[in-house]
Amino acid sequence: MNTNSVQERVQQKLDAITGKWWLYPLLLLPFFIPPYASRSYDPRETMGLMQQALFHPLIHTFPALMPMAKAIPAALIAGVMAFGNRVRHAFNGYVALLYVALACFQNTALTDTYGLVIIPSNLALFLVVALLWMWEVVVGRNDFELRQQPLWKWWVAPLALLAFLAPIDASTMSPDFNPVHLLTNESGLTYCMMTPLILAVMTLYHPAVNLAVLRVSSFVGMMLGAMNMLMWFVVIPSGWWMGVLHIPLLSISIYAFVLAHLGTSGCHKG
């Protein structure tokens, strides 16, 4: 059995499994894993612990990376739109590496109160998404062949751009449209702001994409989007603008999840 036939059989299995309803309740299970802290804490402090960890993750301690994390995906998406499959491997590879980095470093923080904190629920889900994107790097099922897209499919573009630019002052949770900040803030290194951009690209080329990757990526996006709606509009309503910036994650993820269960997967294009 040659490599291509093995890859095709594995892909068929993934397509079948991700098409089953029972997979998605299983993906909810990591949310029951409590956060880890190197210092003991009262379980009633869990919300405050998670807020400290998610507001000050290790990945944001490298400010020099932030402009690069804006420029690279912007260049790759422009390349996909202009050159199609010639940029596919670079795009897939960057997304896979980004999700690995986000899994490991966006869910880990060194805090004054709790010491080392790890959010294992997010870490596990991000790694699942990262592993599927690694598989896409191998099989190359996303077909970005140049084609004219129906105008209606572009509704995702302004929402994805809003998430990517993330016009917010993180210290005050208020809108910040300073052009310099838009190009250098940390959104390029955050799961919730990058996922709408990545899913938007995939929806534009649907159904000629890896449906297994789209299904799981969008479902995790829906879960995190719903949680952030609850967080910023109910639990901490003073952060309503952050809630607005998570609307692209929820809306595009729902749309992508529905699309991913329609049509058939695109064929590999060499």
C-alpha positions as CSV (number, residue, x, y, z in Angstrom):
1,M,0.0,0.0,0.0
2,N,1.6,3.3,-1.1
3,T,1.7,6.5,1.0
4,N,-1.1,8.2,-1.0
5,S,-3.5,5.4,-0.4
6,V,-2.7,5.3,3.3
7,Q,-3.3,9.1,3.6
8,E,-6.5,8.7,1.7
9,R,-7.8,6.0,4.1
10,V,-6.9,8.1,7.1
11,Q,-8.6,11.1,5.7
12,Q,-11.7,9.1,5.0
13,K,-11.7,8.0,8.6
14,L,-11.3,11.5,9.8
15,D,-14.1,12.7,7.5
16,A,-16.3,10.0,8.9
17,I,-15.5,10.5,12.6
18,T,-15.9,14.3,12.4
19,G,-19.3,13.8,10.7
20,K,-20.6,11.9,13.8
21,W,-22.7,13.8,16.4
22,W,-21.1,12.0,19.3
23,L,-17.6,13.5,18.7
24,Y,-18.7,16.9,19.7
25,P,-20.0,16.1,23.2
26,L,-16.6,14.5,23.7
27,L,-14.9,17.7,22.8
28,L,-16.7,19.4,25.7
29,L,-15.1,17.1,28.3
30,P,-11.8,19.1,28.6
31,F,-13.8,22.0,30.1
32,F,-14.3,19.8,33.2
33,I,-10.5,19.7,33.8
34,P,-9.7,22.3,36.6
35,P,-6.8,24.7,36.0
36,Y,-3.4,23.9,37.5
37,A,-1.5,26.3,39.7
38,S,1.8,25.8,41.4
39,R,0.5,27.5,44.5
40,S,-2.6,26.1,46.3
41,Y,-5.8,28.1,45.8
42,D,-9.4,28.1,46.9
43,P,-11.6,26.6,44.1
44,R,-13.8,29.6,44.6
45,E,-11.0,31.7,43.2
46,T,-10.9,29.7,39.9
47,M,-12.4,32.5,37.8
48,G,-9.9,35.1,39.1
49,L,-7.1,32.6,38.5
50,M,-8.1,32.0,34.9
51,Q,-8.5,35.7,34.3
52,Q,-4.9,36.4,35.5
53,A,-3.6,33.6,33.4
54,L,-5.5,34.5,30.2
55,F,-4.8,38.2,30.5
56,H,-1.0,37.7,31.0
57,P,0.0,34.5,29.1
58,L,3.6,33.7,28.3
59,I,3.0,34.2,24.6
60,H,2.5,37.9,25.2
61,T,5.8,38.3,27.0
62,F,7.5,38.5,23.6
63,P,6.4,41.9,22.2
64,A,8.9,41.7,19.3
65,L,6.8,38.9,17.9
66,M,3.5,40.8,17.8
67,P,4.1,42.9,14.6
68,M,5.5,39.7,12.9
69,A,2.3,37.8,14.0
70,K,0.3,40.5,12.2
71,A,2.5,40.7,9.0
72,I,3.0,37.0,8.3
73,P,-0.7,35.9,8.2
74,A,-1.6,39.0,6.3
75,A,1.1,38.2,3.7
76,L,0.1,34.5,3.5
77,I,-3.6,35.3,3.0
78,A,-2.8,37.8,0.3
79,G,-0.6,35.2,-1.2
80,V,-3.4,32.6,-1.2
81,M,-5.8,35.0,-2.8
82,A,-3.2,36.0,-5.5
83,F,-1.4,32.7,-6.1
84,G,-3.7,30.0,-4.9
85,N,-2.2,26.6,-4.2
86,R,1.4,27.8,-4.6
87,V,1.0,29.3,-1.2
88,R,-1.1,26.5,0.3
89,H,1.7,24.7,2.1
90,A,3.1,27.9,3.7
91,F,-0.4,28.9,4.9
92,N,-1.2,25.4,6.3
93,G,2.2,25.2,7.9
94,Y,1.9,28.6,9.6
95,V,-1.5,27.8,10.9
96,A,-0.4,24.5,12.4
97,L,2.7,26.1,14.1
98,L,0.5,29.0,15.3
99,Y,-1.9,26.7,17.0
100,V,0.9,24.7,18.6
101,A,2.4,27.9,20.0
102,L,-1.0,29.1,21.2
103,A,-1.7,25.8,22.9
104,C,1.6,25.8,24.8
105,F,2.0,29.5,25.6
106,Q,-1.4,31.2,25.5
107,N,-2.7,28.9,28.2
108,T,0.3,29.2,30.5
109,A,1.2,32.1,32.7
110,L,3.5,33.1,35.6
111,T,1.3,35.0,38.1
112,D,2.2,36.8,41.3
113,T,-0.7,35.3,43.2
114,Y,-0.8,31.7,41.9
115,G,2.6,31.1,40.5
116,L,2.7,29.0,37.4
117,V,-0.8,28.6,36.0
118,I,-1.9,26.2,33.2
119,I,-5.3,26.1,31.7
120,P,-5.4,22.4,30.6
121,S,-8.9,22.6,29.1
122,N,-7.9,25.2,26.5
123,L,-4.5,23.6,26.0
124,A,-6.1,20.2,25.1
125,L,-8.6,21.7,22.7
126,F,-6.0,23.9,21.0
127,L,-3.7,20.9,20.6
128,V,-6.5,18.9,19.0
129,V,-7.0,21.7,16.4
130,A,-3.2,21.9,16.0
131,L,-2.9,18.2,15.3
132,L,-5.6,18.3,12.6
133,W,-3.8,21.2,10.9
134,M,-0.5,19.2,11.1
135,W,-2.4,16.5,9.3
136,E,-3.5,19.0,6.7
137,V,0.1,20.0,6.2
138,V,0.8,16.3,5.2
139,V,-2.2,15.7,3.0
140,G,-2.8,19.1,1.5
141,R,-6.6,18.8,1.1
142,N,-7.2,22.5,1.1
143,D,-7.6,23.5,-2.5
144,F,-6.9,27.2,-2.9
145,E,-7.1,27.1,-6.7
146,L,-7.9,30.6,-8.0
147,R,-11.7,30.9,-8.6
148,Q,-14.3,33.6,-8.5
149,Q,-16.1,33.6,-5.2
150,P,-19.8,34.4,-4.9
151,L,-20.2,37.9,-3.5
152,W,-22.3,36.7,-0.6
153,K,-19.5,34.5,0.8
154,W,-17.4,37.6,1.5
155,W,-19.6,38.7,4.5
156,V,-17.0,37.0,6.7
157,A,-14.3,39.4,5.6
158,P,-15.1,42.6,7.6
159,L,-15.8,40.5,10.8
160,A,-12.5,38.6,10.4
161,L,-10.7,41.9,9.8
162,L,-12.2,43.3,13.0
163,A,-11.0,40.4,15.0
164,F,-7.5,40.5,13.4
165,L,-7.0,44.2,14.0
166,A,-8.6,44.0,17.5
167,P,-9.0,47.7,18.2
168,I,-8.9,47.6,22.0
169,D,-6.8,49.1,24.8
170,A,-6.2,46.0,26.9
171,S,-5.5,48.0,30.0
172,T,-8.9,49.8,29.9
173,M,-11.0,47.4,27.8
174,S,-12.0,50.4,25.7
175,P,-11.9,50.8,21.9
176,D,-8.5,51.9,20.5
177,F,-8.2,52.6,16.8
178,N,-4.7,54.0,16.9
179,P,-3.2,52.7,13.6
180,V,0.1,51.8,15.2
181,H,-1.6,49.7,17.9
182,L,-3.8,48.0,15.3
183,L,-0.6,46.7,13.6
184,T,1.4,45.8,16.7
185,N,-1.1,44.6,19.3
186,E,-1.2,41.0,20.5
187,S,-4.2,39.7,18.4
188,G,-2.0,37.8,16.1
189,L,-0.9,35.7,19.0
190,T,-4.4,34.9,20.4
191,Y,-6.6,32.0,19.5
192,C,-9.9,33.9,19.6
193,M,-8.8,36.6,17.2
194,M,-6.9,34.5,14.7
195,T,-9.4,31.7,14.4
196,P,-12.1,33.9,12.7
197,L,-9.5,34.9,10.1
198,I,-8.4,31.3,9.4
199,L,-12.0,30.0,9.3
200,A,-13.0,32.9,7.0
201,V,-10.3,31.8,4.5
202,M,-11.6,28.3,4.6
203,T,-15.2,29.2,4.1
204,L,-14.3,31.2,1.0
205,Y,-12.9,28.1,-0.6
206,H,-15.6,25.7,0.8
207,P,-16.3,22.9,-0.1
208,A,-12.8,22.4,-1.6
209,V,-11.2,22.3,1.8
210,N,-10.3,19.7,4.5
211,L,-13.8,19.2,6.0
212,A,-12.5,17.3,9.0
213,V,-10.2,20.2,9.9
214,L,-12.9,22.8,9.3
215,R,-15.5,20.9,11.4
216,V,-13.3,20.6,14.5
217,S,-11.7,24.0,14.2
218,S,-15.1,25.7,13.9
219,F,-16.7,23.7,16.8
220,V,-13.9,24.7,19.2
221,G,-14.3,28.2,17.9
222,M,-18.1,28.0,18.7
223,M,-17.4,26.8,22.2
224,L,-14.9,29.5,23.0
225,G,-17.0,32.1,21.3
226,A,-20.1,31.2,23.4
227,M,-18.0,31.3,26.6
228,N,-16.7,34.7,25.8
229,M,-20.1,36.0,25.1
230,L,-21.1,34.9,28.6
231,M,-17.9,36.3,30.1
232,W,-18.0,39.8,28.6
233,F,-21.7,40.5,28.3
234,V,-22.9,38.8,31.6
235,V,-20.1,38.1,34.0
236,I,-17.9,41.2,33.3
237,P,-20.2,43.5,31.4
238,S,-17.8,46.4,31.8
239,G,-15.7,44.6,29.2
240,W,-18.5,44.7,26.7
241,W,-16.1,45.9,23.9
242,M,-14.1,42.7,24.3
243,G,-17.3,40.8,23.9
244,V,-18.0,42.7,20.6
245,L,-14.5,41.7,19.4
246,H,-15.4,38.0,20.1
247,I,-18.6,38.2,17.9
248,P,-16.5,37.3,14.8
249,L,-15.3,34.1,16.5
250,L,-18.8,33.0,17.4
251,S,-20.6,34.0,14.2
252,I,-17.9,32.8,11.7
253,S,-17.4,29.6,13.7
254,I,-21.2,28.8,13.6
255,Y,-21.3,29.5,9.8
256,A,-18.2,27.4,9.2
257,F,-19.5,24.5,11.3
258,V,-22.7,24.5,9.2
259,L,-20.8,24.7,6.0
260,A,-18.5,21.9,7.0
261,H,-21.4,19.5,7.3
262,L,-22.6,20.4,3.8
263,G,-21.1,19.3,0.5
264,T,-18.1,17.0,0.0
265,S,-14.4,17.5,0.6
266,G,-12.3,18.9,-2.2
267,C,-9.9,16.7,-4.0
268,H,-6.2,17.1,-3.5
269,K,-4.5,19.4,-6.0
270,G,-0.8,18.9,-6.5
